[in-house]
Amino acid sequence: MKKSYSIRVSGKVQGVGFRFYTHKKANELEMKGFVKNMRDGSVYIEVEGNTGRMDEFISWVQHGPEWARVDKLSKQEKPFEDFDDFVIR
C-alpha cells in the first residue's frame, strides 16, 4: 500500500543541509517527490511511497540532520501525483 503526503517543517531547517539530507533519506527509502525551502524559513516536502517506509521517512523528518532543530511538523494526506523520483527544488 502506498501513501502520499505534503509536509511542512519549521524550526532551524534552512542553512543546515536539511534539503540535502531529506533527499538522501528519500532515495534510501525509495520515496518519490520533492523538497524545497520556503520564503518563511520552513521546508516543504511532497512525498509518495510505501506505507512502511513512509513511516520511517516521516520519523526521520521529525528530527532531520543532527544540526537542524524541528520545532513543528505538519502533514496532510494528498492525492498521488506519480512522481518519477525525489528531487531538491
Number of C-alpha atoms within 10 A of each C-alpha: 6 11 17 23 20 18 18 20 25 19 14 17 22 17 11 15 15 25 24 15 15 23 21 14 18 28 14 11 15 16 23 21 23 21 23 19 19 13 7 7 14 18 21 21 24 23 27 28 23 15 13 12 18 21 13 13 21 17 11 15 21 16 18 23 18 9 13 16 18 17 12 12 17 12 15 10 13 13 10 15 12 12 15 9 15 22 19 13 10
